Amino acid sequence: MSHLDPAVQQLADALGIATEYWDWQGHHQPVPAQTVTAVLAALDLDASTPDAARAALEEYHRSGWRRMLPPCLVTRQGHRPDFPVHVPAGAPVQVWIDLETGGFRDDVVQTEDNSPAQEIDGEWTGRARFRLPDDLPLGYHTLRARSGDREAAAAVIVTPPWLGFPARMGDHRAWGLAAQLYSVRSERSWGVGDLTDLTDLAVWAAAEQGAAYVLVNPLHAGEPVAPLEPSPYLPTSRRFAHPIYLRVERIPEYADLDDTDRTAVAALRTDLAAALDGVDAIDRDTSWTAKRAALQRVHRVERSAGREIAYRAYRQREGSGLLDYATWSALAETHGPDWRRWPAELRSPTDPAVVAFREAHGDEIDFHCWLQWVLDDQLDTAQRAATTAGATLGIVHDLAVGVHPGGADAWGLQDVFAQGVSVGAPPDPFNQNGQDWTQPPWRPDRLAEVAYTPFRQLVATVLRHSGGVRVDHIIGLFRLWWTPTGQLPTTGTYVRYDHEALIGILALEAHRAGALVVGEDLGVVEPSARSYLRERGILGTSILWFEFDESGAPLPPERWREYCLASVTTHDLPPTAGYLAGEHVRLRHELGLLTRSLADELATDAAERDAWLSTLRRRGSLPDDADVEATVAELHRYLTWTPSRLLCVSLTDAVGDRRTQNQPGTTDEYPNWRVPLTGPDGVVMALEDVFTSGRVAALAAVVRG
């Protein structure tokens, strides 16, 4: 029996809000009533009292009858979904589809619907039911209905039933490198690895090591001025990129700087190098402050006629989304990077004061638009250079789960984000207190109402110059852990999304880009979600340290998934050299992230590591006296025994690094996302050193087979 009022329970069920769940230890957990009502409130449904809940439930049911058409229909090609059409009782209705590429289809078939008419707002409303044809082309179409003088329109999105691998991969296995780009610095970068460094890394990996791709951390946009958020997984915008990754000298207008500006840019770079000399951390603030000053000088250079035309075309293509992002950036320079703390009259892009600001600060706003344009150009250069050098996929980008609550996306898309809650994760083996990522979640209902346009735009942008995308926490497209503001993550609950729509759109955009999709499906995952991803041709993620069979033994290689990205480690763990020493357990103990004793955790961790090493020894792959470098190599060789079609080597493993890039559940307690690439001796490695490293070449040879 439910512990909730029946109306609250029905509302929660209708909105996909879990009222109970099974935790990572297999225990059944009822969701606190106050959590359910808080999540309903975030969806603008008042369930604070039984009477309010009953009224909200009645209004929820009536709202569907007020619509002539549903807000959006997402289907797979080859399917024939039904949908309701509401019209005045007894009135005839015409239904047809305007196709994305022109023309129309009127073979929308009416089916049986015996629902009785209902009185809605004083008018009797009937419901008819129609069925879409099963041979609609892939794409974004418009469903239309007309009854008398009433008309309505809704989006129809037809997605591929199967994505899989791009045809250019054939049946071959591919391998690639995973790199945290900010940490991969060359002698010419401005203290932070940039897109020219990425270009050079990808070209070298493809041409000399046979790699098919380089997977990078999310390159999403951050704050316009220091201090910058170090986590690439807490961006201000997922649709736009971070200008810290620009190489100033590769912008065409740099060549046209006059002597004064060229001297000033050179001085900025020289002073930056002196400021960072001997600093054992990625100092984004100092780097970006210098680079931004240089970019402002380049921005002032007059563009050629052709370049000006290209810039105008870019701004027109990106439309209001780019303008809102650039406006937020300009406002943030004055009022700070959290729009929730701005003057009240500036808290919405449509406010009159914001419109006036745009008119008065056109040059500042143009600067941020221009930054995105030159970023788009350098991203294109990286992808083209990688594929020209032989990389089958080229650059594979990473899509973060969400955005900063005070950032540009949260400001520009306020109606689509839920307020009063944040996204996180329930307790799991690697963070037994749960996690609060502080990010506002999409509202499932509002996404449908806007035909998933914000999601479509960000996915299309990420895939514009890439051969694939890794979707961080892809299970968030099925359900997300919502925690009411001010509460502990342990008091949250799951909220379901229309995964058929979100995964379908993801597959459609990847199909159009000729790209693959890798879903990071680690942690607490429903088995049905993994089955669904496989059914749609979305790759999963298999990390060696997490792959055990039903008995708790290392999963035999022949039982690994074919459709997955297989790796030994991930960015949320230390590089393999550090993992072998148990450093991740000691770090979590020092940071207070364990609920069991250090001795118990070390014993469990040692048993799991020893199980893997024993497996290698039984297969004759690992000598008893193998050193750390040889052990790392043999763990990667294990991946080559699996059927997995996509193998991944962390650049930190390749160079022998030991320090983790990120410790989940921490912010300032550990220097997350600020650790430079170093060798086994702890000495910082430049990108040029990677290219000449025998250790890197040897590990690449192992995974090449």
N, C-alpha and C positions, 0 to 999 in steps of 0.2 A: 504494500500500500504506500502511495506517495506521501511524503512528509509535508507536501505543499497543499495550499488551497486548490481545489479542482480547476478553477479558472486560471490561476497562475500556472499550474501544470500544463493546461491546454495551450496557453500562450507560449510557454517555453517550448513545447513540442512543435507548435506551428512555426516558430522563429528559429528552430534548430539549436536551442540552448540546452545543453546537457544538465540534467538534474541529478545525475549520478554517473560514476565512471569507475574504471578499474585502474589502480595505480601501478607503478613500475614493479612493485613487489607482489602484484597479483591480488591486492586487497580491494574490496568493494568500498567505494567512498561516496556517501551522499553529499550533494552540494548544499552548502548553507543557504537557507531561504533568503537571507539578506543579499547574498551574492546574486541569486536569480533575479530578484527585484531590481538590483542595481544595474544588471546587464539589460533587463527590459527597459529601464529608464534611459539607458544609453541609446536605445532604439526608439525613444520617444513614446514609450508605452508605460502608463502609470499602473503599477500593480501593488501600490503601497498598502492598500486595504482590499479585502475581498470584494467590496462593492466596486471599487475602482478597477480591479482586475476584470470583473464581469463586464463592465462597461467597455473597457479596452478590447476585450475579446469580441464583443458584439460589433464594435466599430471596425475591427480588423477584418471580420468576415464580410461586412457590408462594403468595405472599400474595394474589394475585388469586383463586386457587381457594378460599381460605379464606372469601371473602365470598360470601354467598348472592346479593346484589345489588351492582352497582357503586355507589359512594358517591353519585353524582349524574349525572343525564342532562339535558343542555341541548340543545334542539332548536328548529328554526324551525317556526312554524305551517305546516302543509301538508306537512311531511316525515314520514317513517315510519322512524325509526332502529331498528336491531336492538340488543339488549342480551343479555348472558349471565345465566343463573340457575344457581347451583351448589347441588346437593342431593346427599344420599346416592345413590350409583349405583343407578339403577332406581326410585327413589322418585317418586311423582307430585307435582305442585306446582300451586298455584293462584296466579294473578297478576292484580291489578286496580289501579285508580287511584282514590284519594280526591281529589276536586276541591277546589280552594281555596275555592270559593264554596258548597260543600256537594254532597252526592250523590257518586256514584261511576261509574266506567266499567269494565266487565269485558270489553270487546271488544279485549283484548290478545291478538294472534294468535301462536301458536307456529309457528316456522319450523324448517327443517332445520338440525341441527348434528350432525355425525358425529365430533366430537372423542372420542377414547377416554377412558375413566375414568382418573383418576390417584389414586394413594395419597397422601393428605395427612394428616400427623400420625397415621398408623396407620389411617385410614379411607378406603375407596374413595369418591371423589367424582366425580359425573357433571356434565356441563354441558348444559343445554338453552338454547335461544335463542328469544326472543320479539321481537315488533315492536309498537311503539306505534301507535295509530290516528293518522291524519293530520289529524283535525279537532278535536283538543283545544283548548279555549279558551286564550287567552293567560293566563299567570300561573304561580304557584308551587303545584304539586300534589305529591301523595305517592304513589309507587309502592310497592305492598305485595306480598309473596309469603308463602305458607304451604305447608309440606311436613311433614306429620305434626305433631309438637309444636314444630317450628322455624318462626319467623317473622322477617321482615326488612322494613325500610322504607328507601326512598331518595327523594331529592328529584327531581322532574321539573319542569324549568323550560321553559316554552313561550314563545318570543320572537317578536316580529314579524319577518317576512322583510324588511321595508322600513320605514324611518323617514321620511326626507325632511323636508319643511317642515311645520310646523303648518298645519292647514287655514285658520286665520284670516289667514295671510299671502297666501292666494290664489296667483296667478301673478306677483305684483309683486316687483320687486327691492326690497331694503331696505338701509339704511345705518345705521351707528351709530358711537358714539365708544368708544374704548378708553382707560381711565384707570387709573393707579395711585392707588387711592383715598387711601392715606396721604398722598400729595403734594398732594392737592386740598383745600386748607384754606380754610374760610370765616372770617369775623371772629368767629363764635360757637363754632367748634370748639376743642378743647383741644389744640392744637398738632399734631394728626394728623387728616387727613380722616376723617370718620365717616359713619355710615349716614344721618344727616340731610342731610349734604352730598351723599351719593349720591342721596338722594331728590330734593333740589332740582336737582341736575345732570340727572337723568333727566327730570324734569318739564319743565325748560327746554329740553332737547334735543328732546323730543318735541313740546311745544306750540309752540315758536318756530322750531325748525330742521327739523322733520319727521323726526327720527331715530326708528328703530324699536327701538333698544336702546342700553344702555350696558354695555360689557364691562369688568369690573373684575378686578384681580389676585386671587389666592386670598385669601380672608378666613379661612383656617383658624386654629385656636387656636395660641397661642404659650405661652411660659412665664408662670406666674401672678404672678411678681415680677421686677423688674429684676435683672440685665441681660436684655434681650429679644433674641432672634435677629432681625436685621433682614430676613432673606430670607423673603418669603411662600411661597417654594417649599421651605422646610425647617421645616415646622410640627411642633408636638408632637402634634397630632391633625388629621386631615383630616375627620373626621365632625363635629366641633364648631367653632364660630367664635371669633374673637379678640375678647374684650370691650373691647379698646382702641378698637374701632370704634363703641362705644355713645355716644349723646348723652345725658348724664346728665339734662339738663333735660326730655327727652322721655319719661322713664319716668313712668307715671301716679302712682306713689307720691311722686315729687319734689314734687308739689303739696301733699302732706300733711306735709312736713318742718316741724318746729317752728322757732321763730325762731332758736334756738341753732344747730341743724344747718344751717339755710338760710344763716346768717351764715358758718358755718364753710366751707360749700361755696363760697360767693362768694369767701371769702379764698383758698381753694385755687386757684381759677381766676385770681384777680388775681395771686397770687404766681407761678403758672405763666407767665402772660403776661410778667411782668417777667423771669423766668429765661430765656425763649426770645427775648426782644427782641434782634434783630440776629444771631441764630444762623442761619447759612446751611446748615442741615441739618435733617432730620427727627430729632428727639431723642425716640425712643420711650420711653426709660427715664424721663426727667423727666416726660413727658406721662402715662405710665401710672401712675407713682407717685402723682401728684396725683389723677388720675381714679379710681384704685382707692380712695383714701381717701374720696372723695366717694361712690362707689358703696356702700361699706360703710355709710355713714350712711343712704342710701336703702334699703338692704336691711333695716335695722332697723325701718323704718316698717311699722305693722300694715296688712295688705292687707284690702280689702273682702271680703265673703263670696264674691262672684262671682269676684273675682281669685284668691282662695285656691283655689277649685274648679278654675279654669283652670290654676293652677300644679300642683296635684296631678295633674291629667289629663296635663299635659306630662311630669311625672316618670314617670308610669306608662307612657306611650307610649314614652319613650326607654329605660326599663328599666335593665338592668345595665350597658349601655354608658355611660350618663350617670353612673351611680354610680361606675364604675371611673375615668372621666375626672376626676370631681370629687375622688375619693379621691387620685388621683395628684397633682392640683393642690395639695391640702392638704398632702400629704406633701412635695411639692417646696418648699413654703414653709419647711420646717424642714430638710430634708436636701439641698436643691439640685435642679436640674432634670434630673439624669441618674440614673435609677433604678439603673443599673449600679454606681453608687458608694454606694448606700444600704447600711445594715446588711443582712446576708444574710437576716434574718427578714422583711424588708419587700419583697423583690424579686418577689413574686407576689401578685396580688389575692386569691388564696385562702389565703394564709398566715394562721395564727391571729393573728399580731401585727397584720396588716392589719385583720382583722375587729375586733380589740380597739380599734385606732386609730379605726375608723369609729364605734364606740360611744362613744368618749371625746371625739370631735371633730365631733359632729353639726352644730354651727352653722357651723364653717368649711367643711365639705363642702356644707352647704345653700347657702352663699354662692356657691359655684362652680356648683351646679345652677341657682340663681336667675339668675346671669349669663347662662347659656345660654337660659333662658326669655325674659328680656327682649331678648336678641339675636334670638331667633326672632320676637318681636313686631315689632321694628324692621325686620328683613329683610322681613317680611310687609308692613309699611307702605310700604317703598320700592317693592316690586313692585306693590302695588295703586295707589299714586300714579302710577307710571310708566305703567301701562296705562290708567288713567283719563284721563291727559293725552294719550293717543293713541299711545303706544309699542306697536307690534304685539307685540313680544317682551318688552319691559320690561328687567329686569336679566338679563344673561348672566354667570354665574359661571365661575370658573376652577378646575379641579381639578388640584392639584399631582401630581407623579409619585409622591412618597413622603413619609416622615415622618422626624423626627429619631430616631436610634437610642436616645437616652435618654429619649424623650418618652412621653406618655400612651398612644398607640396601641401603641408598641413594648412597653410594660409590660403593658398589658391584653390584648394579642393575641400574646404571645410564641410560642405554638405555631404561629402562622400565618406568622411571619417567619423567614427563614433567618438563622442565626448564622454569624459568621466570614467574611462577605462583605459587600460594599456595592455599590450601584448607581452607574453612571456612564455614560460614553460613550467609545467609541474615538476615536482621533484623527480630526479632520475639518478642513475648510478654516479654520474659525473658532477652533479650539483644537487645534493640531497636536500637542500633548502628551497629548491625551486628558483626560477629566474623571473625578473621583471625587466624587460628590455626597454621600458618607458615609451614605446612607440604606440601611437594611436592605430587601431585596426580599421580596415575597410568596413563599412556597413554593407552587409550582403544585400539588403533590400535596395539601398541607394545605388549600388553598382548595377543592379538589373535595370533600375529606372533610367540610368544614363547609358544603357546599352553597353556597359563595361568599357566605355570610351577611355577613361584614364588608364585602365589596365592595358588596353590595346595599344595606346600610344607609348607607354613606357617599354613594353615588350618589343614593339617595332623599332624603337630607338636603340635599345640595347643590341638588337640583332642586325642593325643596319650595316655595321662593319665588322662582322664576325662570322665564324663558322659554327658557332654553337653558344649555348648559354647554360650555365650551371645555376639552378634555382635553389638558393639557400632555404632550408626548411620547407621543402615543397609540400610537406604534409599540411602546411598552412593554407594551401589551396583547397584542402578538404575540411580542416577545422583548425581553429586557433584557440590558444589558451588566453582568455580575457580575465584580467584582474581589476576589480574596482579600485579607483584611485585611493591611495592611502592605506590599502590593505596589503597583507603579505601574499606572495605568489601562491602559497599553499591554500589560500581561500578562493582561488579562481575557479573557472569552469571553461569547458569547451563550447565554442560556438561554431556551428557548421556553415560552410559555404557551398555554393553550387559548383562542385568540382567539375561536373560535366561541361559547364560553361567556361570556367577558368582554364582547365587543362585543354579544352577544345580550342580556345583562342590562342593559347600558347603554342599548340601544335600547328594551327593555321598560320600564324606569323612565322614560325620556324620553317614551315613548308615553303612559304613565299620567299624566304631568305636562303633556302637551300642549306639549312643548318640543322644540327641535332640539339636535343634538350637532355640535360643531365639533372635529375632530381636528387637533392641531398635528402635521403629518406632514412636518416639515422635517428636514434633516440626512441621515444615511445611512439610506435607506429602501429596502426591497425593493419593486420595482414591483408584485409580487403583493399586497402589503399595501394599496397605494393602490387597486388594482382591487377588492379585497375590501371596503374601506370604501365605495367608490362603489356596490357591489352591495347593501350593507345600508342605503344612504341616509344615511350619515354624511358630513358635509362635511369636505373637506380645508382646508388653509391655503396660500394663495399669496402670497408676499411679492415685490413687484415686483423688488427687487434680485437675487433668486435665480432669476427666471424667464427661462431661456435655452433656445433650441432646440438641436437636435442639432449644429448648426454653430457654436454658441457665440454666436449673435446673439440680441438680445432677442426673446422669444417674442411673435409677433404677437397682437394682442388677441383675434382670433377663435379662436385656439387655446387660450385659457385655459379652465380648467374652469368649468362651470356650477355644480356642487355644491362650492363652496368659499367660504371667507371670504377676500376679496382685500384686501390692504393694501399700502401702500408700504413700511412699516417694521414693526418689532417691538420689544418691550421689551429685547431682547438686542443691539440696535443703537442708535446715537445717533438722535435725531430727524432728520428728513430734512435740515434745515438743517445739522446737524453732519456728517451722512453725506456731503453734497455737498462738504464741505471735507476729507474723508479723515481725520477725527478718530479714527475707530474703529481705523484702521491704526496711527496714531501711538500711541494709547493701548495697544494690544496690544504694540507694540514696547517701550514704556516699562516694561511689566509683564513682559516676557520671555516672551511667549506665542507668538512667531513662531519657526519653524524655518528660514525663509528670511530674506534680508537685508531691511532696511527699504526700500531702494531698489526691490528686486524686488516687494515687496508693494504699495508705493505705485504702481508702474507698472501692475501687474495691476489694482489697484482703480480707478485713473484710467481705464484702458481700458474697464472694465465700465461705469463711470458715463458716460463719453463716448459709449459705444454707445447708452445709453438716451437721452441728451440729443440725440444725432444723429437717433435715431428720431423723437423729438418734432418736431425741426426739419423733417425730411423730410415729416412729415404736416401741416406748417404750423401747428403748435400752439404752438411756442416760438420767439419772436423771438431773434435773436442777442444782443440787449442786455438780455435778461430778467434781472431781479434775483432774489435768492434766494426772496422771497415768491412771485413769479410762477412760478418754476420748481417750487416745491413744489406750487402749485395745478395746474400742467399735468401733473405726474406723477400727481396724483390724478385728473385728468380722463381719463388713460389708462385707469384702472380702469373708468370708465363706458363705455368702448368694448368691454369684454370681456363675455362672457355670464354672468359670475359673479353669482350671485343675492344675495350678501351682501357689501356693501362696508364697510370699516372705516377710520376715520380716528383716528389717535392724537391724543389731546388735546394732547400736546406739539407735534405738527406744526401743529395748529390755532392754537396761541398763538405759534408761532415759537421755541419752546425749542430749545436746542442740545445740552444735556448728556444723556448716556445714563444710564438708570436702573440698568443692570446690565452688568457686563463678565464674561461666562462664564469660569470657570476661576480666579476670584479670590474672596477673602473680605475681608481687611482692606487689601489693596493699593489698593483703590478703594472709595469710599463707596457700595457697592451698596445699592440700595433705600432710600437716605437722602437722595435728591436732591429738593428741593422743586420744584414747578412754577414756572417762570420764563418771562418773555417774551424776545424777541430781544435785549434790552438786558441780560439777566442779572438783572433785578430780579424778586424773588419776586412772583407773582401770586396774589391771593386769588380765591376762587370768584366773588365778586361782580364782579371785573374780567373774568372770562371771559364773564359774561352780557352785558356791554356792549361786548365787543370786536368792532370791525368786521372785523378780520382773521379771527376765528373764523367770523363770519357769512358772510364771502365764501367761505371754503373749504367750509362746509356747503352753500352754494348750488351749488358745483361738483359735488359728489358727489350732490346731489339731482337734478341733471340739468335 
